[in-house]
Amino acid sequence: MSTAVTADDVLKHAKTMKGQTKQTLHHKKDFVVDVDGSHAIYTPKTRGIPRRHDHQTLQRICDEYNNNGGSLHPSDYDGCVTRNASYTLTIIDDLVKSQQNTTANTPPVTPPNTPTASNTPPTNTPSV
């Protein structure tokens, strides 16, 4: 993990996932995510009862994620005062993977004044 994950990152990424069915990482339970202000709302497909995580809860999960080496095991989050960390961990996992894909697909930056094939003047070599 290159940078710390924050609750704001989770909320921003969750907005891009609105309406998509996701699965928790370990129990493979289907759910959808929505965002209402500073709350992530996870609705499991099985029961349909929404579970809200406020900004403070999201940040506690993010802090623990950042401090425990990026563990995605819900049992590592028992001290975060929520039984529903698995939903947030799924969003974090998707966020981190999307950041890695963006970094992998970004072309290298050429420093200014570095010759490249397009800006290197032709050399005058005699034809043989």
LUMROKE-946243 format. One record per residue: residue number from 1; residue in three letters; x, y, z of N, C-alpha, C, O, CB in turn. Coordinates in pm, 1 decimal. Each point is the difference from the previous one (the first is absolute). Glycine has a CB too. Example, Ala and Ser with C-alpha at 12.3 -4.5 7.8 and 13.67 -1.06 7.14 Angstrom:
   pos   code         nX         nY         nZ        caX        caY        caZ         cX         cY         cZ         oX         oY         oZ        cbX        cbY        cbZ
     1    ALA     1319.0     -569.0      780.0      -89.0      119.0        0.0       90.0      120.0        0.0      103.6       -1.9       66.5     -292.8     -115.4       58.1
     2    SER      154.2      222.3     -196.6       82.0      119.0        6.0      -77.0      109.0       73.0       50.9      110.8       16.9       67.5     -173.6     -231.4
! end
This chain:
   pos   code         nX         nY         nZ        caX        caY        caZ         cX         cY         cZ         oX         oY         oZ        cbX        cbY        cbZ
     1    MET       84.9     -116.5        0.0      -84.9      116.5        0.0       89.2      122.4        0.0       89.8       11.4       83.4     -275.4     -133.8       37.7
     2    SER      162.1      213.8     -213.1       89.6      113.4      -12.7      -42.0      118.3       85.9       86.6       68.3       54.5      -36.4     -144.5     -283.5
     3    THR     -178.9      103.1      243.1      -46.0      111.1       81.6     -109.8      -48.5       93.1      -66.2     -100.5      -25.7      125.8      265.6     -155.5
     4    ALA      -77.1      -91.9      289.0     -101.7      -36.8       97.4     -139.6       19.4      -59.9      -24.0       94.1      -75.6      179.3      -30.2      264.7
     5    VAL     -245.4     -153.5     -154.3     -139.0        8.0      -42.9      -77.1       76.1      107.1       19.2      -23.1      119.4       -3.5     -195.7     -250.9
     6    THR     -103.3      310.1       88.2      -80.2       79.2       93.4     -148.6      -26.7      -22.9      -39.6      -56.5     -101.9      219.0      234.2      109.2
     7    ALA     -259.2     -136.4       88.2     -145.5      -12.3      -13.6      -48.3       77.3     -122.1      -90.1      -45.2      -70.6       67.0       18.6      320.0
     8    ASP       82.4      142.6     -274.4      -39.4       78.1     -118.0       29.4      -76.0     -129.0      -78.0        5.2      -95.0      121.2      206.2      222.6
     9    ASP       70.8     -282.7     -130.4       32.4      -82.9     -117.2     -106.5     -108.8      -19.3      -45.0      -24.7     -111.9      292.4       68.8      146.9
    10    VAL     -286.6     -107.9       74.1      -98.8     -107.3       -6.6     -133.5       54.5      -50.5      -63.1      -60.2      -86.9      179.0      -60.8      275.8
    11    LEU     -158.6      234.8     -134.7     -127.6       58.6      -42.5        3.7       40.4     -147.4      -95.7      -23.5      -73.7       58.0      105.0      308.0
    12    LYS      147.0      -21.7     -276.0       13.2       40.9     -140.1       -4.6     -121.7      -92.2      -67.5        1.9     -102.9      203.4      198.0      173.6
    13    HIS      -64.2     -304.9      -33.7        2.2     -120.4      -82.9     -136.0      -70.4        3.1      -45.5      -51.5     -102.1      292.6       25.9      146.7
    14    ALA     -311.1       23.4       70.7     -131.4      -63.8       11.7     -101.2       65.9      -93.2      -87.9      -67.4      -53.9      139.0        8.0      292.1
    15    LYS      -39.2      190.2     -257.4      -90.8       69.8      -92.4       12.6      -53.8     -141.8      -98.4       -3.9      -73.9      114.2      208.3      216.5
    16    THR      104.6     -245.9     -181.1       20.4      -52.6     -135.8      -57.0     -141.2      -14.4      -15.5      -50.1     -111.3      222.2      191.1       90.6
    17    MET     -237.4     -204.3      133.0      -48.9     -138.0       -0.5     -150.8       -8.1       20.6      -55.7     -109.4        8.3      276.8       37.1       78.6
    18    LYS     -286.6      186.2      -78.6     -142.9        4.5       28.9      -77.9      -88.6      -98.2       17.5        9.0     -121.5        9.1      224.9      213.4
    19    GLY     -111.8     -318.4      -36.5      -84.1      -85.7      -81.2       64.9     -130.2      -43.7      -68.3      -88.4      -51.8      -39.6      292.5      -23.3
    20    GLN      237.4     -217.7       94.8       69.5     -123.8      -36.4      -13.8     -101.7      113.3        4.8       35.0      117.9      159.4       94.3     -262.1
    21    THR     -181.2     -254.0      106.5        0.0     -105.8      100.0      144.7      -40.7       24.8       73.1      -34.3      -92.9     -304.5      -47.4       22.2
    22    LYS      270.6       85.9      194.8      135.2      -40.4       41.7      -14.7     -121.7       90.9     -109.8      -32.6       45.4      201.0      272.3      -62.5
    23    GLN       20.9     -306.0       42.7        1.9     -114.8       91.9      102.4       25.0      108.3      109.5       49.7      -26.3     -180.3     -207.0     -157.1
    24    THR       34.2      122.4      306.2       99.0        8.9      106.3      113.1      -96.9      -34.0      -21.0     -101.9      -65.8     -155.3      166.5      240.4
    25    LEU      294.8      -30.9     -129.0      119.2      -72.1      -42.8        8.1     -143.4       50.4       52.0      -86.6      -70.4       60.2      303.7       64.5
    26    HIS     -161.7     -244.2      124.8       20.1     -131.9       59.4     -124.6      -87.9        1.9       10.1     -121.0      -20.4      164.3      224.9      157.3
    27    HIS     -290.8      -45.7     -113.0     -122.1      -80.4        3.8      -79.4        9.3     -129.8     -103.2      -65.5      -14.9       95.6       99.7      260.7
    28    LYS       55.5       46.7     -339.2      -61.9       11.5     -132.6     -148.4       36.3        7.6      -81.8      -54.8      -73.8      246.8     -112.2      -10.0
    29    LYS     -199.1      259.8      173.5     -138.2       45.7       14.8      -22.2      120.7      -90.9       74.1       98.1        5.7      -83.7     -183.0      233.9
    30    ASP      -94.0       75.9     -323.6      -31.6      109.5      -91.8      -58.2      119.2       75.0      -79.8      -16.6       92.2       39.9     -149.8     -275.2
    31    PHE       80.7      286.9      142.5      -54.9      122.7       56.4       14.7      112.6     -101.7       77.0      -10.5      -95.5      -20.9      -65.5      330.7
    32    VAL     -130.3      182.5     -213.7       17.2      122.3      -78.4       37.9      110.8       95.7      -31.8       -4.7      118.9     -135.8      -69.7     -295.1
    33    VAL      235.6      173.5      123.1       45.3      112.1       83.0      -61.2      129.3      -53.2      -21.2       16.0     -120.2      238.6     -135.8      175.2
    34    ASP     -244.8      209.7       35.8      -46.1      133.7      -33.8       68.2       96.4       96.7       54.4      -41.6      102.3     -279.9      -43.5     -191.4
    35    VAL      222.3      210.9       56.8       59.3      102.1       86.6     -105.8      105.7       26.8      -67.2       47.2      -91.7      301.2      -89.3        0.0
    36    ASP     -248.0       78.6      218.4      -92.1      104.9       41.5       79.9       97.3       85.2       18.9      -22.1      119.6     -222.8     -133.3     -126.1
    37    GLY      250.6      262.8      -55.1       82.9       96.5       71.9      129.8      -63.2       43.7       81.4      -41.4      -82.5     -285.2      160.4      159.5
    38    SER      222.8     -126.3       54.4      123.4      -58.9       52.9      -21.4     -142.5       49.5       75.2      -48.4       84.6        0.9      276.8      -21.1
    39    HIS     -177.8     -295.3     -115.6      -30.8     -138.0       38.0        8.7      -91.8     -120.9      -49.8       32.6     -107.8      -98.6       50.2      292.2
    40    ALA      211.6     -196.9     -165.7       -9.1     -107.4      -98.8     -115.7      -88.6       44.9      -12.7      -32.2      118.2      264.9       38.7     -175.8
    41    ILE     -335.2      -45.1      -37.0     -114.7      -84.1       32.4       15.5     -130.5      -77.1        0.7       -1.3     -123.0     -152.3      203.1      165.4
    42    TYR      164.1     -310.8       31.6       16.0     -132.5      -58.4     -131.5      -75.3       15.8      -52.2      -12.1      110.8      301.8        9.6      -59.8
    43    THR     -302.6      -47.7     -161.0     -124.3      -76.1        5.5       25.7     -141.5      -50.2       18.3      -21.2     -119.9     -155.4      231.6       86.5
    44    PRO      138.6     -307.4      124.7       18.3     -138.9      -41.4     -119.1      -46.2      -83.7     -114.4       34.9       29.1      251.6      -80.3      177.7
    45    LYS     -109.9      -32.4     -309.7     -106.3      -49.6      -87.1      -88.4     -100.9       72.5     -117.8      -12.8      -33.6      265.7       50.3     -164.4
    46    THR      -94.4     -109.1      296.2      -77.2     -104.8       66.0     -115.6       55.9       82.3     -113.1      -46.7      -13.6      319.1      -91.6       19.9
    47    ARG     -180.3      235.6       77.3     -104.4       53.7       87.8      -54.1      135.0      -45.9     -114.6       34.5       28.8      222.1     -156.3      157.1
    48    GLY      -25.8      197.2     -256.6      -45.6      129.6      -48.3       -7.0      109.1      105.9      -57.4      106.4      -23.6      -68.6     -230.9     -143.4
    49    ILE      184.1       98.6      283.2       -1.3      100.2      107.7      129.4       80.1       -7.9      108.2      -55.9       18.3     -253.4      -91.8      131.3
    50    PRO      135.8      279.9     -176.9      121.3       81.4      -13.8       79.7        9.2      129.8      -55.7        1.9      109.8      -60.5      128.3     -286.5
    51    ARG      247.1     -124.4      160.7       92.3       18.5      111.8       80.4      125.3      -28.8       69.6        8.7     -101.2      -56.4     -259.0      150.3
    52    ARG      -23.3      346.7       40.4       66.5      129.1      -19.6      131.9        4.6       76.2        8.5      -40.2      116.0     -231.8      151.1     -147.2
    53    HIS      324.3      -61.4      -36.4      127.4       28.0       65.8       22.4      149.7      -11.1       10.0       54.2     -110.1       87.0     -285.8       57.3
    54    ASP      -89.0      298.2      167.5       26.8      142.9       -3.2      149.0       24.8      -24.8       80.8      -92.8        1.2     -274.9      134.6      155.6
    55    HIS      227.7       82.1     -178.8      137.9       38.3      -33.4       97.9      -48.0      106.9      108.1      -49.4      -32.0     -195.1      249.9      -91.2
    56    GLN       49.0     -186.0      249.6       88.5      -39.4      110.0       27.0     -151.2       -1.6      113.6      -42.8       20.5     -202.2      235.3      116.3
    57    THR      -13.6     -271.7     -160.8       17.8     -145.7       -7.8       87.3      -36.9     -118.3       89.8      -83.3       11.9     -313.0       49.1       95.7
    58    LEU      196.6       96.5     -222.4       82.2      -24.8     -118.5      145.8       33.6       28.1       90.0      -74.9      -38.3     -287.0      123.3     -109.5
    59    GLN      220.5       64.6      215.1      137.6       40.9       27.0       68.9      -95.9       96.1      119.1      -27.2      -15.2     -185.1      264.4      -24.2
    60    ARG       -7.7     -289.6      139.4       60.3      -99.0       91.8       44.0     -123.8      -77.6      108.0      -53.8       24.4     -252.6      137.4      165.3
    61    ILE       60.9     -128.6     -283.3       36.1     -116.7      -80.9      120.7       32.7      -87.4       91.4      -81.6      -12.1     -331.7        3.7       11.8
    62    CYS      241.4      195.9      -60.2      113.8       41.3      -83.4      127.6       10.1       82.0      105.9      -44.1      -44.6     -262.4      168.4     -105.1
    63    ASP      147.4      -66.7      269.4      118.1       12.4       86.3       55.7     -138.3       34.2      121.0      -22.3       -3.5     -211.9      237.8       99.1
    64    GLU        1.3     -306.8      -63.0       44.2     -135.7       32.8       62.9      -65.7     -123.1      103.1      -66.3       11.2     -284.8       46.7      164.3
    65    TYR      120.7       37.4     -291.9       54.6      -53.3     -125.5      141.5       54.1      -23.9       91.0      -75.3      -34.7     -325.0       57.6      -61.0
    66    ASN      251.0      147.8      114.6      130.4       62.8      -21.6      103.8      -47.0      101.9      118.7       -7.9      -31.4     -236.0      206.5      -64.2
    67    ASN       72.9     -229.6      216.6       92.2      -39.1      107.6       31.3     -149.0        3.9      100.9      -40.3       57.8     -189.2      230.2       70.2
    68    ASN        2.8     -272.6     -188.9       22.7     -144.5       11.0       56.8      -60.4     -128.3       -9.1     -121.0      -21.0     -177.5      111.4      185.1
    69    GLY      244.2       91.9     -248.5       64.6      -50.3     -120.5      -95.7      -28.8     -113.7       35.5      -70.5      -94.5      135.6      -23.7      240.2
    70    GLY     -291.5      147.4     -138.0      -95.0      -18.6     -108.5      -76.3     -131.0        5.7      -39.1      -53.9     -103.5      186.2      193.7      -31.2
    71    SER     -168.5     -191.4      254.8      -75.3     -124.6       13.8     -142.7       18.9      -50.2      -62.8      102.9       25.1      205.0     -169.4      172.1
    72    LEU     -192.0      -33.1     -267.8     -137.6        1.7      -48.5      -85.5     -105.1       71.6     -106.6      -37.1      -49.1      189.1      118.4     -174.0
    73    HIS      -36.5     -128.8      338.3      -73.3      -99.8       78.0      -87.1       71.0      103.9       53.0       67.5       88.3      132.3     -238.3     -123.2
    74    PRO     -316.5      157.1       26.3      -89.5       69.7       93.3       31.5      -25.5      146.7      -22.0       88.1       83.1     -150.9     -103.1     -256.6
    75    SER      224.0     -103.0      207.6       30.6      -29.8      140.1      108.8       91.4       56.4       12.0       14.7      121.6      -77.9     -251.2     -164.1
    76    ASP      145.6      298.1      -46.5      102.7       93.8       45.5      -58.6      136.1       37.3       73.3       89.3       42.4       91.1     -207.9     -187.5
    77    TYR     -294.9      134.8      129.7      -65.6      128.3       22.7     -103.2       -7.4      111.4      -89.2       84.5        7.3      126.5      -29.1     -246.0
    78    ASP      -26.4     -155.3      325.6      -96.2      -16.3      108.9       -3.2      120.8       93.3     -103.6       27.8       60.4      139.4     -273.6      -74.3
    79    GLY       73.3      316.8       26.8        5.0      116.0       87.8      -56.8      126.5      -61.3        3.3      105.4       63.4      193.2     -207.0       39.0
    80    CYS     -247.7       94.2     -222.3      -51.2      119.5      -69.6     -146.8       26.7       28.2      -60.3       84.6      -66.1      226.9     -125.8     -111.2
    81    VAL     -225.7      -27.9      273.0     -137.6       21.6       43.5     -100.2      -15.5     -115.1      -97.6       74.6       -7.4      184.4       79.2      184.6
    82    THR      -63.5     -247.9     -264.6      -98.7      -32.5     -102.5       14.7     -145.3      -38.5      110.4      -54.0       -6.2     -109.6      290.3      -79.1
    83    ARG     -113.7     -298.2       59.8        2.9     -137.7      -49.4       -0.7       -0.7     -152.8        3.7     -106.4      -62.0     -123.4       26.4      269.8
    84    ASN      115.0      196.3     -267.0      -17.1        9.3     -144.4      123.4       51.2      -72.7      -11.3       56.7     -108.7     -227.6      -19.2      150.6
    85    ALA      356.1      -56.7       16.4      123.8       46.6      -63.4       23.6      -66.1     -134.9       66.6       57.4      -86.2       28.4      -17.6      312.1
    86    SER     -148.9     -159.9     -245.1       24.6      -72.7     -125.2      -47.5       78.5     -122.3       58.7      -12.0     -107.5      -80.6     -202.4      233.7
    87    TYR      -83.2      294.1     -111.1      -48.1       80.6     -112.6      100.9      110.2      -33.7       35.1       20.8     -116.2     -274.3      -69.2      182.4
    88    THR      284.4      117.5       36.9       98.0      106.9      -22.6      130.6      -56.9      -53.4       63.4       61.4      -85.7     -168.1       73.8      269.0
    89    LEU      145.8     -251.4     -134.2      123.3      -61.5      -49.4      -11.5      -35.7     -148.5       98.7        8.1      -73.2      -54.0      -98.0      303.7
    90    THR     -162.6       51.2     -274.9      -21.4      -27.5     -142.2       19.0      127.2      -81.9       60.4       -3.6     -107.2     -220.4     -182.1      165.5
    91    ILE      108.8      297.9       -8.6       15.7      128.3      -70.2      147.6       40.1       -0.4       51.6       45.3     -102.2     -286.1       26.2      169.7
    92    ILE      302.2      -87.8       45.6      142.6       33.6        7.8       79.9      -85.8      -98.6       86.8       51.4      -70.4     -113.4       14.4      313.5
    93    ASP       -2.1     -194.0     -248.1       70.5      -89.7      -92.1      -19.6       46.5     -144.8       95.9        5.4      -77.0     -126.3     -197.9      238.8
    94    ASP      -92.0      225.4     -197.9      -28.5       46.7     -135.9       71.7      132.6      -26.9       53.8       20.7     -108.8     -278.2     -137.3      114.6
    95    LEU      225.1      205.5       92.4       67.5      129.4      -13.1      149.1      -18.4      -23.8       56.2       59.5      -92.0     -228.3       44.5      240.8
    96    VAL      235.5     -184.7      -67.5      145.6      -22.1      -11.0       33.2      -64.5     -134.8       97.3       39.1      -64.7      -78.9      -64.3      316.6
    97    LYS      -97.4      -72.4     -294.5       23.7      -63.6     -129.9      -16.7       99.2     -114.2       76.1       -3.4      -96.7     -154.4     -214.0      191.4
    98    SER      -20.7      305.7      -84.3      -19.5       98.4     -107.5      115.4       99.8       -2.7       39.9       45.4     -107.2     -289.8      -70.7      128.0
    99    GLN      303.7       59.9       96.0      116.3       88.8        4.2      121.9      -68.2      -60.4       77.8       63.8      -71.0     -169.9       47.7      275.7
   100    GLN      109.3     -239.6     -177.7      112.9      -74.1      -56.9      -13.6      -10.1     -151.8       99.2       12.6      -71.8      -76.3     -143.6      285.8
   101    ASN     -144.8      108.3     -263.4      -22.2       -8.0     -144.8       25.8      133.7      -66.8       56.0        4.8     -109.5     -224.3     -184.9      146.3
   102    THR      128.3      288.6       27.6       24.0      133.0      -54.7      148.4       27.0       -8.4       48.3       52.7     -100.2     -265.4       27.2      193.4
   103    THR      290.4     -115.7       11.8      145.2       20.3        1.1       67.3      -85.4     -105.8       92.7       46.0      -66.8     -102.1        7.1      310.7
   104    ALA      -35.7     -177.0     -260.2       61.0      -90.9      -97.7      -25.6       45.8     -142.9       81.1      -26.9      -88.6     -108.8     -160.6      250.6
   105    ASN      -84.1      256.3     -186.0      -35.4       42.7     -135.0       45.4      142.3      -32.2      -26.2       50.2     -109.3     -167.8     -202.8      122.8
   106    THR      261.2      217.0       80.1       48.2      135.2      -23.1      135.6       -6.2      -67.8       92.6      -62.8       51.5     -219.8      148.3      148.5
   107    PRO      139.8      -19.7     -317.3      130.1       -3.2      -67.0      105.0       73.5       82.0      -32.9       91.9       74.9      -82.0     -103.8     -296.9
   108    PRO      239.8      -27.7      208.5      104.5       68.3       75.2       10.7      145.3      -44.9      -20.8       32.5     -116.8      145.3     -249.6      144.4
   109    VAL      -92.0      302.6       67.1       14.3      141.6      -29.9      143.7       26.2      -44.0       95.2      -38.8       67.8     -276.8      100.3       99.5
   110    THR      195.7        5.1     -281.9      132.4       36.2      -49.4       33.6      138.0       54.4      -76.3       94.2      -21.6       48.6     -234.7     -189.6
   111    PRO      139.1      154.9      280.7       36.5      130.9       53.4       20.2       99.9     -114.3       37.1      -39.1     -110.7       70.8      -71.0      311.4
   112    PRO     -132.2      239.3     -173.9       21.2      100.9     -103.6      145.5       -2.1      -47.8       91.1      -35.1       75.0     -273.9      177.5       25.8
   113    ASN      202.2     -104.4     -225.9      132.1        8.4      -63.0       68.9     -135.2      -13.0      122.4       -6.2      -12.0     -103.4      234.5      103.6
   114    THR      -95.8     -335.9      -89.2       56.0     -132.2      -22.2      -29.9      -37.5     -143.7     -116.2        1.2      -40.5       88.1      -69.3      284.6
   115    PRO      129.5       34.8     -322.3      -26.7      -35.3     -139.7      -86.7     -124.5      -11.3       23.2      -99.9       68.1      194.3      202.9     -131.5
   116    THR     -316.1      -95.6      -22.3      -82.5     -115.5      -33.6        2.9      -14.7     -150.6       53.2       86.4      -69.6     -202.9      -56.4      273.5
   117    ALA       94.4     -135.7     -254.0        0.7      -23.7     -144.4      -69.0      114.2      -73.8       38.8       32.3     -112.3      -38.5     -280.0      153.2
   118    SER     -100.7      308.9       19.0      -74.5      104.4      -69.8       66.2      136.4        7.4      -27.9       85.4      -84.1     -176.4     -212.5      132.4
   119    ASN      292.1      151.0       50.4       59.6      133.4        8.8      151.1       -0.4      -19.0       64.6      101.7       25.3     -248.7      -39.7      126.5
   120    THR      241.3     -171.5     -194.9      143.5       -7.1      -25.4       25.3       43.8     -143.9      -57.4      -56.3      -93.2       87.6     -131.8      263.0
   121    PRO       56.2      289.0     -188.2       26.1       45.6     -137.2       70.7     -109.9      -78.8       80.0      -75.2       55.5      -65.3      314.8       23.5
   122    PRO      -44.7     -248.6     -208.9       67.1     -101.5      -81.5      148.1       32.4      -13.0       40.5      116.2       -0.9     -253.6     -158.5     -125.7
   123    THR      290.9      -61.6      116.7      144.4       20.4      -18.5       30.2       -2.9     -149.5      -65.7      -71.1      -76.2      119.3      -35.3      302.0
   124    ASN       42.4      181.2     -265.3       38.3        5.7     -140.0      107.6     -104.5      -26.1      119.4       28.6        7.9     -177.3      217.7      -20.3
   125    THR       15.5     -363.3      -17.6       96.4     -106.0      -33.4      -10.7      -23.9     -149.9     -109.6       -9.1      -55.3       92.8     -100.6      287.4
   126    PRO      130.1       99.9     -295.5       -2.8      -18.6     -144.4      -58.9     -136.0      -37.1       20.5      -99.2       70.0      179.0      249.2      -90.7
   127    SER     -272.5     -152.9      -90.1      -55.0     -126.0      -49.8      109.3      -78.4      -66.3       90.0       57.9      -60.8     -315.5       44.2       29.3
   128    VAL      219.7     -227.4       41.6      101.7      -86.2      -59.3      -54.9      -68.5     -122.2       70.9      -77.3      -64.4       33.7       42.6      287.0
! end
